[in-house]
Amino acid sequence: MYHPLLCLILLPLFFFFFFIELIPKAQSLPEHRAPNNTVSAIFVFGDSTSDPGNNNYIKTIFKGNFPPYGRDFVGQKPTGRFTNGRLASDYIISYVGIKDYVPPYLDPSLSLDELMTGVSFASAGSGFDPLTPTLSNVVSLPRQLEYFKEYRKRLEDAIGKERTEHHINRAIILISAGTNDFVVNYFTVPIRRKSYNVFNYQQFVIQHVKEFIQGLVSLGARKIAVVGLPPMGCLPIMITLNSDYAFAPRQCIDRFSAVAKSYDALLQSELGTLQGQLAIHGTRLYYADIYGPLLDMIQGYQRYGFEEVSSGCCGSGLLEAAFLCNRKSFVCSDATKYIFWDSIHPTEKAYYYTFQALRPIVDRMIKD
């Protein structure tokens, strides 16, 4: 029997629960945004830690544009980000107050406004070593620089050369790459190990970092942050492939993390030297440490509300990444309890805490 009064009671409840389901289960955006009167845009270069979907538009098996990737993104949409939701770069651009997400440059549907306010040129699987991107047929760092040059020309055609120069001068540049050079390349493929010991390979990679920075500066970049390496020995895939105890007990492998730590020290030193050389252009370089924040999450996981630190949420969490983490994979029910989404990449929650650790650097970049 139809009861009008009952409908009036149930209808609001229906819409309440309907809209609750639409709200993403992701970590909430930062409540306070930085006072930003100077930053025009954010441009991102690197690998899967900052690729929001560029690999969707190239021929490679290294894609993340299918479930369960993006499970906790707005609309539960797999965008090509190699995580369940947002990346640290998304949190940063939102905090700066420009827009909520960094889109991929290769998306042909981007409007002029989207292009002007910032894009990512990053490609999952890439690295500074020219050999690294060839292993997975992805966009190399030099090619990303070429895309940035192409971007600059598109902007010049739209708003003029002088405005474009001023616009890029005021932008924040983020570079996040290097992990694949060691994890996928040096420690897995024997080619580089035949020619370089660890220290020489670190110097080889850093030389390419410096050349990439100089290329950015020549195109007008003035505020450049370079992200260091994470504690590589704590990545679930490294534990699985290199430990005598791949299943239990699973612990970080110190010798790999030590390589990352010494690389980061070299990188920080070289950035200081390069800063002196580029100061004449008004360039400012910043070293962004993610080793410390990620290690702190792993060692003090309970303080952050994590429960699992050595395996990912997707599949077994021991080996799966990219196409091995797919719609047929088992997926944990609550990714906020995990530091890693798959065997390599952090969860959105871990990226959020990484962003929080990097906030002081972002604030300096805004003010400088």
DODO-76074 format. One record per residue (C-alpha): x, y, z; residue number from 1. Coordinates in nm, 4 decimals. Last residue first. Example, Ala and Ser with C-alpha at 12.3 -4.5 7.8 and 13.67 -1.06 7.14 Angstrom:
residues 2
+----------+----------+----------+-----+
:       px :       py :       pz : num :
+----------+----------+----------+-----+
:   1.3670 :  -0.1060 :   0.7140 :   2 :
:   1.2300 :  -0.4500 :   0.7800 :   1 :
+----------+----------+----------+-----+
end
This chain:
residues 368
+----------+----------+----------+-----+
:       px :       py :       pz : num :
+----------+----------+----------+-----+
:   6.1227 :   3.2434 :  -0.2916 : 368 :
:   5.7898 :   3.2429 :  -0.1020 : 367 :
:   5.6104 :   2.9728 :  -0.2982 : 366 :
:   5.9197 :   2.7540 :  -0.3213 : 365 :
:   5.9729 :   2.7883 :   0.0525 : 364 :
:   5.6153 :   2.6785 :   0.1224 : 363 :
:   5.6614 :   2.3771 :  -0.1073 : 362 :
:   5.9762 :   2.2844 :   0.0843 : 361 :
:   5.7919 :   2.3107 :   0.4181 : 360 :
:   5.5061 :   2.1002 :   0.2721 : 359 :
:   5.7270 :   1.8052 :   0.1779 : 358 :
:   5.6487 :   1.6011 :   0.4905 : 357 :
:   5.2771 :   1.6653 :   0.4417 : 356 :
:   5.3062 :   1.5534 :   0.0797 : 355 :
:   5.4637 :   1.2284 :   0.1929 : 354 :
:   5.1780 :   1.1870 :   0.4400 : 353 :
:   4.9301 :   1.2207 :   0.1543 : 352 :
:   5.1314 :   0.9861 :  -0.0655 : 351 :
:   5.1094 :   0.7235 :   0.2103 : 350 :
:   4.7318 :   0.7723 :   0.2225 : 349 :
:   4.7065 :   0.7468 :  -0.1562 : 348 :
:   4.8810 :   0.4122 :  -0.1387 : 347 :
:   5.2485 :   0.3763 :  -0.2197 : 346 :
:   5.3792 :   0.2094 :  -0.5365 : 345 :
:   5.6093 :  -0.0895 :  -0.5720 : 344 :
:   5.4403 :  -0.4190 :  -0.4757 : 343 :
:   5.0913 :  -0.2714 :  -0.5105 : 342 :
:   4.9053 :  -0.0171 :  -0.2964 : 341 :
:   5.1839 :   0.0203 :  -0.0425 : 340 :
:   5.1592 :   0.1832 :   0.3015 : 339 :
:   4.8518 :  -0.0251 :   0.3858 : 338 :
:   4.5790 :   0.0304 :   0.6472 : 337 :
:   4.4276 :   0.3101 :   0.4394 : 336 :
:   4.3796 :   0.0549 :   0.1592 : 335 :
:   4.0762 :  -0.0979 :   0.3321 : 334 :
:   3.9128 :  -0.4025 :   0.1718 : 333 :
:   4.2334 :  -0.5562 :   0.0361 : 332 :
:   4.2291 :  -0.6412 :  -0.3331 : 331 :
:   4.2265 :  -0.9867 :  -0.4921 : 330 :
:   4.3257 :  -0.9539 :  -0.8537 : 329 :
:   4.0841 :  -1.0129 :  -1.1413 : 328 :
:   4.0475 :  -0.6403 :  -1.2183 : 327 :
:   4.4236 :  -0.6051 :  -1.2464 : 326 :
:   4.7505 :  -0.5866 :  -1.0536 : 325 :
:   4.9758 :  -0.7953 :  -1.2798 : 324 :
:   4.9179 :  -0.5345 :  -1.5540 : 323 :
:   5.0927 :  -0.2629 :  -1.3460 : 322 :
:   5.2267 :  -0.4104 :  -1.0205 : 321 :
:   5.2012 :  -0.7488 :  -0.8465 : 320 :
:   5.5051 :  -0.9034 :  -0.6788 : 319 :
:   5.4466 :  -0.9360 :  -0.3022 : 318 :
:   5.1107 :  -0.7683 :  -0.2460 : 317 :
:   4.9378 :  -1.1055 :  -0.2872 : 316 :
:   4.6928 :  -0.9246 :  -0.5117 : 315 :
:   4.6618 :  -0.5506 :  -0.4540 : 314 :
:   4.7002 :  -0.4058 :  -0.1028 : 313 :
:   5.0782 :  -0.4225 :  -0.1063 : 312 :
:   5.3212 :  -0.6044 :   0.1169 : 311 :
:   5.5829 :  -0.5005 :   0.3719 : 310 :
:   5.4091 :  -0.2281 :   0.5755 : 309 :
:   5.0689 :  -0.3614 :   0.6822 : 308 :
:   4.8799 :  -0.2107 :   0.9794 : 307 :
:   4.8899 :   0.1643 :   0.9120 : 306 :
:   4.7284 :   0.4206 :   1.1415 : 305 :
:   5.0082 :   0.6755 :   1.1120 : 304 :
:   5.1422 :   0.6252 :   1.4644 : 303 :
:   5.1114 :   0.2490 :   1.4118 : 302 :
:   5.3471 :   0.2609 :   1.1128 : 301 :
:   5.6425 :   0.3929 :   1.3089 : 300 :
:   5.9122 :   0.1991 :   1.1238 : 299 :
:   5.7357 :   0.2001 :   0.7892 : 298 :
:   5.5973 :   0.5529 :   0.8124 : 297 :
:   5.9353 :   0.6800 :   0.9329 : 296 :
:   6.1044 :   0.5070 :   0.6407 : 295 :
:   5.8662 :   0.6834 :   0.4035 : 294 :
:   5.9293 :   1.0258 :   0.5596 : 293 :
:   6.3091 :   0.9845 :   0.5712 : 292 :
:   6.3572 :   0.8559 :   0.2170 : 291 :
:   6.1207 :   1.1144 :   0.0690 : 290 :
:   6.3643 :   1.4051 :   0.0846 : 289 :
:   6.3012 :   1.6911 :  -0.1585 : 288 :
:   6.6191 :   1.8764 :  -0.2587 : 287 :
:   6.5484 :   2.2279 :  -0.3790 : 286 :
:   6.7060 :   2.4271 :  -0.6603 : 285 :
:   6.6601 :   2.8010 :  -0.7119 : 284 :
:   6.7309 :   2.9643 :  -1.0474 : 283 :
:   6.7756 :   3.3403 :  -1.0748 : 282 :
:   6.9753 :   3.2907 :  -1.3945 : 281 :
:   7.3018 :   3.3895 :  -1.2247 : 280 :
:   7.2186 :   3.1395 :  -0.9510 : 279 :
:   7.2763 :   2.8550 :  -1.1965 : 278 :
:   7.6352 :   2.7737 :  -1.1022 : 277 :
:   7.5797 :   2.8119 :  -0.7301 : 276 :
:   7.2687 :   2.5963 :  -0.7463 : 275 :
:   7.4684 :   2.3311 :  -0.9316 : 274 :
:   7.6982 :   2.2914 :  -0.6319 : 273 :
:   7.4070 :   2.2595 :  -0.3902 : 272 :
:   7.2305 :   2.0188 :  -0.6246 : 271 :
:   7.5456 :   1.8085 :  -0.6339 : 270 :
:   7.5506 :   1.7810 :  -0.2537 : 269 :
:   7.1842 :   1.6824 :  -0.2319 : 268 :
:   7.2296 :   1.4257 :  -0.5060 : 267 :
:   7.5340 :   1.2723 :  -0.3376 : 266 :
:   7.3446 :   1.2411 :  -0.0069 : 265 :
:   7.0438 :   1.0956 :  -0.1874 : 264 :
:   7.2651 :   0.8397 :  -0.3613 : 263 :
:   7.4102 :   0.7390 :  -0.0234 : 262 :
:   7.0607 :   0.6827 :   0.1148 : 261 :
:   6.9400 :   0.4944 :  -0.1906 : 260 :
:   7.2392 :   0.2604 :  -0.1829 : 259 :
:   7.1846 :   0.2085 :   0.1915 : 258 :
:   6.8218 :   0.1131 :   0.1188 : 257 :
:   6.9475 :  -0.1655 :  -0.1042 : 256 :
:   7.1904 :  -0.3006 :   0.1573 : 255 :
:   6.9311 :  -0.2693 :   0.4337 : 254 :
:   6.6798 :  -0.5188 :   0.3033 : 253 :
:   6.3519 :  -0.4238 :   0.4701 : 252 :
:   6.1831 :  -0.7095 :   0.6531 : 251 :
:   5.9385 :  -0.9876 :   0.5696 : 250 :
:   5.9236 :  -1.2660 :   0.8321 : 249 :
:   5.7813 :  -1.4434 :   0.6504 : 248 :
:   5.7141 :  -1.4670 :   0.2780 : 247 :
:   6.0335 :  -1.3661 :   0.0980 : 246 :
:   6.2607 :  -1.4847 :   0.3800 : 245 :
:   6.5912 :  -1.5341 :   0.2015 : 244 :
:   6.5290 :  -1.1884 :   0.0620 : 243 :
:   6.6054 :  -1.0447 :  -0.2793 : 242 :
:   6.2995 :  -1.0913 :  -0.4980 : 241 :
:   6.0269 :  -1.0650 :  -0.2349 : 240 :
:   6.1907 :  -0.7875 :  -0.0315 : 239 :
:   6.2583 :  -0.5886 :  -0.3463 : 238 :
:   5.8969 :  -0.6328 :  -0.4610 : 237 :
:   5.7636 :  -0.5137 :  -0.1256 : 236 :
:   5.9676 :  -0.1906 :  -0.1389 : 235 :
:   6.1618 :  -0.1649 :   0.1859 : 234 :
:   6.5047 :  -0.2130 :   0.0321 : 233 :
:   6.4408 :   0.0877 :  -0.1868 : 232 :
:   6.4360 :   0.3333 :   0.1040 : 231 :
:   6.2989 :   0.6104 :  -0.1198 : 230 :
:   6.5155 :   0.7990 :  -0.3721 : 229 :
:   6.5439 :   1.1761 :  -0.3873 : 228 :
:   6.2922 :   1.4259 :  -0.5249 : 227 :
:   6.4289 :   1.7210 :  -0.7201 : 226 :
:   6.2563 :   2.0572 :  -0.6709 : 225 :
:   6.2987 :   2.3274 :  -0.9365 : 224 :
:   6.2003 :   2.6927 :  -0.9139 : 223 :
:   6.3449 :   2.8856 :  -1.2124 : 222 :
:   6.2313 :   2.7029 :  -1.5262 : 221 :
:   6.2708 :   2.9184 :  -1.8383 : 220 :
:   6.3424 :   2.6701 :  -2.1160 : 219 :
:   6.7205 :   2.6828 :  -2.0630 : 218 :
:   6.6545 :   2.6129 :  -1.6942 : 217 :
:   6.4716 :   2.2925 :  -1.7837 : 216 :
:   6.7635 :   2.1710 :  -1.9949 : 215 :
:   7.0053 :   2.2507 :  -1.7132 : 214 :
:   6.7903 :   2.0417 :  -1.4806 : 213 :
:   6.8018 :   1.7483 :  -1.7232 : 212 :
:   7.1801 :   1.7722 :  -1.7531 : 211 :
:   7.2095 :   1.7703 :  -1.3750 : 210 :
:   6.9889 :   1.4636 :  -1.3394 : 209 :
:   7.1900 :   1.2908 :  -1.6134 : 208 :
:   7.5082 :   1.3506 :  -1.4160 : 207 :
:   7.3243 :   1.2163 :  -1.1111 : 206 :
:   7.2625 :   0.8867 :  -1.2902 : 205 :
:   7.6298 :   0.8400 :  -1.3807 : 204 :
:   7.7393 :   0.9413 :  -1.0301 : 203 :
:   7.5137 :   0.6746 :  -0.8796 : 202 :
:   7.6452 :   0.4277 :  -1.1369 : 201 :
:   8.0017 :   0.5043 :  -1.0332 : 200 :
:   7.9157 :   0.4433 :  -0.6675 : 199 :
:   7.7335 :   0.1171 :  -0.7377 : 198 :
:   8.0021 :  -0.0323 :  -0.9603 : 197 :
:   7.9627 :   0.0387 :  -1.3285 : 196 :
:   8.0262 :  -0.1420 :  -1.6575 : 195 :
:   7.9029 :  -0.4981 :  -1.5997 : 194 :
:   7.6470 :  -0.3693 :  -1.3474 : 193 :
:   7.4917 :  -0.1587 :  -1.6232 : 192 :
:   7.3971 :  -0.4587 :  -1.8389 : 191 :
:   7.2952 :  -0.7011 :  -1.5613 : 190 :
:   6.9216 :  -0.6175 :  -1.5625 : 189 :
:   6.7686 :  -0.6479 :  -1.2127 : 188 :
:   6.9788 :  -0.4412 :  -0.9695 : 187 :
:   7.0810 :  -0.1726 :  -1.2198 : 186 :
:   6.7601 :  -0.1471 :  -1.4232 : 185 :
:   6.4302 :  -0.2158 :  -1.2482 : 184 :
:   6.5264 :  -0.1257 :  -0.8898 : 183 :
:   6.8178 :   0.1119 :  -0.9605 : 182 :
:   6.7162 :   0.3207 :  -1.2603 : 181 :
:   6.3530 :   0.2561 :  -1.1741 : 180 :
:   6.3946 :   0.4483 :  -0.8470 : 179 :
:   6.5479 :   0.7488 :  -1.0221 : 178 :
:   6.2524 :   0.9784 :  -1.0841 : 177 :
:   6.0493 :   1.2594 :  -0.9287 : 176 :
:   6.1160 :   1.6047 :  -1.0732 : 175 :
:   5.8849 :   1.8861 :  -0.9608 : 174 :
:   5.8860 :   2.2314 :  -1.1240 : 173 :
:   5.7039 :   2.5227 :  -0.9596 : 172 :
:   5.5993 :   2.7977 :  -1.2012 : 171 :
:   5.6884 :   3.1669 :  -1.1810 : 170 :
:   5.9540 :   3.1603 :  -1.4555 : 169 :
:   5.7152 :   2.9534 :  -1.6713 : 168 :
:   5.4491 :   3.2272 :  -1.6657 : 167 :
:   5.6975 :   3.5111 :  -1.7190 : 166 :
:   5.8398 :   3.3396 :  -2.0272 : 165 :
:   5.4887 :   3.2633 :  -2.1558 : 164 :
:   5.3801 :   3.6248 :  -2.1061 : 163 :
:   5.6786 :   3.7460 :  -2.3087 : 162 :
:   5.6355 :   3.4925 :  -2.5897 : 161 :
:   5.2671 :   3.5490 :  -2.6572 : 160 :
:   4.9426 :   3.4164 :  -2.5096 : 159 :
:   4.8275 :   3.1352 :  -2.7406 : 158 :
:   5.1189 :   3.0829 :  -2.9788 : 157 :
:   5.3624 :   3.1232 :  -2.6901 : 156 :
:   5.1682 :   2.8644 :  -2.4914 : 155 :
:   5.1898 :   2.6084 :  -2.7704 : 154 :
:   5.5632 :   2.6801 :  -2.8042 : 153 :
:   5.6161 :   2.6265 :  -2.4312 : 152 :
:   5.4292 :   2.2982 :  -2.4459 : 151 :
:   5.6500 :   2.1781 :  -2.7314 : 150 :
:   5.9566 :   2.2604 :  -2.5212 : 149 :
:   5.7949 :   2.0723 :  -2.2325 : 148 :
:   5.7331 :   1.7795 :  -2.4684 : 147 :
:   6.1000 :   1.7878 :  -2.5627 : 146 :
:   6.1894 :   1.7772 :  -2.1933 : 145 :
:   5.9674 :   1.4718 :  -2.1544 : 144 :
:   6.1583 :   1.3200 :  -2.4465 : 143 :
:   6.4861 :   1.3823 :  -2.2637 : 142 :
:   6.3314 :   1.2180 :  -1.9533 : 141 :
:   6.2295 :   0.9093 :  -2.1521 : 140 :
:   5.8669 :   0.8301 :  -2.2322 : 139 :
:   5.7968 :   0.4569 :  -2.2033 : 138 :
:   5.9008 :   0.1462 :  -2.3961 : 137 :
:   5.9449 :  -0.0750 :  -2.0885 : 136 :
:   6.3173 :  -0.1510 :  -2.0973 : 135 :
:   6.3779 :   0.1509 :  -2.3217 : 134 :
:   6.2815 :   0.3809 :  -2.0349 : 133 :
:   6.5768 :   0.2556 :  -1.8240 : 132 :
:   6.8546 :   0.2628 :  -2.0851 : 131 :
:   6.8758 :   0.6430 :  -2.0995 : 130 :
:   6.9531 :   0.6470 :  -1.7237 : 129 :
:   6.7401 :   0.9265 :  -1.5779 : 128 :
:   6.4335 :   0.7070 :  -1.5352 : 127 :
:   6.1024 :   0.6036 :  -1.6867 : 126 :
:   5.8739 :   0.3164 :  -1.5893 : 125 :
:   5.5665 :   0.5345 :  -1.5442 : 124 :
:   5.5857 :   0.8485 :  -1.7577 : 123 :
:   5.5992 :   1.2017 :  -1.6226 : 122 :
:   5.5018 :   1.5020 :  -1.8370 : 121 :
:   5.2625 :   1.6303 :  -1.5720 : 120 :
:   5.0509 :   1.9380 :  -1.6280 : 119 :
:   5.0036 :   2.2845 :  -1.4836 : 118 :
:   4.7814 :   2.5898 :  -1.4724 : 117 :
:   4.8433 :   2.6864 :  -1.8353 : 116 :
:   4.7583 :   2.3481 :  -1.9834 : 115 :
:   4.4330 :   2.3184 :  -1.7914 : 114 :
:   4.3391 :   2.6723 :  -1.8963 : 113 :
:   4.4222 :   2.5961 :  -2.2603 : 112 :
:   4.1895 :   2.2946 :  -2.2449 : 111 :
:   4.3110 :   1.9368 :  -2.2213 : 110 :
:   4.1343 :   1.6889 :  -2.4506 : 109 :
:   4.4501 :   1.5491 :  -2.6111 : 108 :
:   4.5717 :   1.3948 :  -2.2821 : 107 :
:   4.9473 :   1.3758 :  -2.3408 : 106 :
:   5.0185 :   1.6416 :  -2.0764 : 105 :
:   4.8707 :   1.4282 :  -1.7991 : 104 :
:   4.6519 :   1.6199 :  -1.5510 : 103 :
:   4.7680 :   1.7477 :  -1.2084 : 102 :
:   4.4727 :   1.7443 :  -0.9713 : 101 :
:   4.2759 :   1.9793 :  -0.7449 : 100 :
:   4.3544 :   2.3171 :  -0.8974 :  99 :
:   4.5865 :   2.6140 :  -0.8348 :  98 :
:   4.5623 :   2.6547 :  -0.4574 :  97 :
:   4.9175 :   2.5643 :  -0.3583 :  96 :
:   4.7629 :   2.2903 :  -0.1469 :  95 :
:   4.5739 :   2.1526 :  -0.4463 :  94 :
:   4.8904 :   2.1460 :  -0.6562 :  93 :
:   5.0750 :   1.9683 :  -0.3743 :  92 :
:   4.8039 :   1.7111 :  -0.3061 :  91 :
:   4.7957 :   1.6157 :  -0.6724 :  90 :
:   5.1778 :   1.5968 :  -0.6795 :  89 :
:   5.1675 :   1.3536 :  -0.3860 :  88 :
:   4.9551 :   1.1205 :  -0.5972 :  87 :
:   4.5822 :   1.0681 :  -0.5615 :  86 :
:   4.3761 :   0.7528 :  -0.5490 :  85 :
:   4.4316 :   0.3764 :  -0.5446 :  84 :
:   4.7827 :   0.3956 :  -0.6855 :  83 :
:   4.9649 :   0.3809 :  -1.0161 :  82 :
:   4.7828 :   0.6795 :  -1.1648 :  81 :
:   4.6424 :   0.5909 :  -1.5072 :  80 :
:   4.3032 :   0.7443 :  -1.4387 :  79 :
:   4.1226 :   0.4444 :  -1.2916 :  78 :
:   3.7964 :   0.6120 :  -1.1793 :  77 :
:   3.6314 :   0.5397 :  -0.8444 :  76 :
:   3.4278 :   0.8575 :  -0.9057 :  75 :
:   3.6972 :   1.0646 :  -0.7362 :  74 :
:   3.9901 :   0.8291 :  -0.6718 :  73 :
:   3.9491 :   0.5482 :  -0.4206 :  72 :
:   3.9532 :   0.2591 :  -0.6686 :  71 :
:   4.1920 :   0.4417 :  -0.8983 :  70 :
:   4.3851 :   0.1272 :  -0.9806 :  69 :
:   4.1597 :  -0.1778 :  -0.9215 :  68 :
:   4.0676 :  -0.1440 :  -1.1981 :  67 :
:   4.2145 :  -0.0186 :  -1.5277 :  66 :
:   4.4203 :   0.2818 :  -1.6362 :  65 :
:   4.7441 :   0.1790 :  -1.4646 :  64 :
:   4.9698 :   0.1241 :  -1.7623 :  63 :
:   5.3162 :  -0.0230 :  -1.8118 :  62 :
:   5.2375 :  -0.2533 :  -2.1048 :  61 :
:   5.3521 :   0.0191 :  -2.3400 :  60 :
:   5.2249 :   0.1825 :  -2.6571 :  59 :
:   5.1596 :   0.5436 :  -2.5581 :  58 :
:   4.8489 :   0.7432 :  -2.4621 :  57 :
:   4.7533 :   0.5764 :  -2.1339 :  56 :
:   5.1193 :   0.6125 :  -2.0332 :  55 :
:   5.0541 :   0.9803 :  -1.9739 :  54 :
:   4.8067 :   0.8926 :  -1.6979 :  53 :
:   4.8751 :   1.0782 :  -1.3736 :  52 :
:   5.2500 :   1.0013 :  -1.3832 :  51 :
:   5.4149 :   1.1388 :  -1.0675 :  50 :
:   5.5325 :   0.8335 :  -0.8721 :  49 :
:   5.5130 :   0.6398 :  -1.1990 :  48 :
:   5.8180 :   0.8207 :  -1.3415 :  47 :
:   5.9542 :   1.1723 :  -1.3794 :  46 :
:   5.8520 :   1.5250 :  -1.4678 :  45 :
:   5.5925 :   1.7554 :  -1.3120 :  44 :
:   5.4932 :   2.1115 :  -1.3975 :  43 :
:   5.3084 :   2.3271 :  -1.1462 :  42 :
:   5.1530 :   2.6587 :  -1.2455 :  41 :
:   5.1533 :   3.0348 :  -1.1871 :  40 :
:   5.3037 :   3.0459 :  -0.8380 :  39 :
:   5.3196 :   3.4039 :  -0.7043 :  38 :
:   5.0278 :   3.5012 :  -0.4854 :  37 :
:   4.9877 :   3.1721 :  -0.3067 :  36 :
:   4.8899 :   3.1668 :   0.0592 :  35 :
:   4.9094 :   2.7915 :   0.1174 :  34 :
:   4.5846 :   2.6024 :   0.1465 :  33 :
:   4.4352 :   2.4881 :   0.4716 :  32 :
:   4.1996 :   2.1930 :   0.5020 :  31 :
:   4.4317 :   1.9577 :   0.3172 :  30 :
:   4.2250 :   1.7290 :   0.0971 :  29 :
:   4.0624 :   1.4318 :   0.2642 :  28 :
:   4.2287 :   1.0915 :   0.2338 :  27 :
:   4.0284 :   0.8975 :  -0.0184 :  26 :
:   3.6986 :   0.7229 :   0.0361 :  25 :
:   3.5508 :   0.9268 :  -0.2415 :  24 :
:   3.2066 :   1.0782 :  -0.1792 :  23 :
:   2.9649 :   0.9240 :  -0.4247 :  22 :
:   2.8553 :   0.6587 :  -0.1766 :  21 :
:   2.7635 :   0.9290 :   0.0757 :  20 :
:   2.5582 :   1.0876 :  -0.2017 :  19 :
:   2.3367 :   0.7810 :  -0.2363 :  18 :
:   2.3163 :   0.7323 :   0.1415 :  17 :
:   2.1747 :   1.0812 :   0.1879 :  16 :
:   1.9565 :   1.0558 :  -0.1231 :  15 :
:   1.7882 :   0.7414 :   0.0080 :  14 :
:   1.7484 :   0.8906 :   0.3565 :  13 :
:   1.5804 :   1.1973 :   0.2064 :  12 :
:   1.3368 :   0.9679 :   0.0195 :  11 :
:   1.2595 :   0.7443 :   0.3172 :  10 :
:   1.0713 :   0.9952 :   0.5342 :   9 :
:   0.8713 :   1.1602 :   0.2577 :   8 :
:   0.7967 :   0.8187 :   0.1146 :   7 :
:   0.6597 :   0.7003 :   0.4523 :   6 :
:   0.4313 :   1.0033 :   0.4643 :   5 :
:   0.2966 :   0.9340 :   0.1157 :   4 :
:   0.2063 :   0.5724 :   0.2081 :   3 :
:   0.1309 :   0.3473 :  -0.0917 :   2 :
:   0.0000 :   0.0000 :   0.0000 :   1 :
+----------+----------+----------+-----+
end
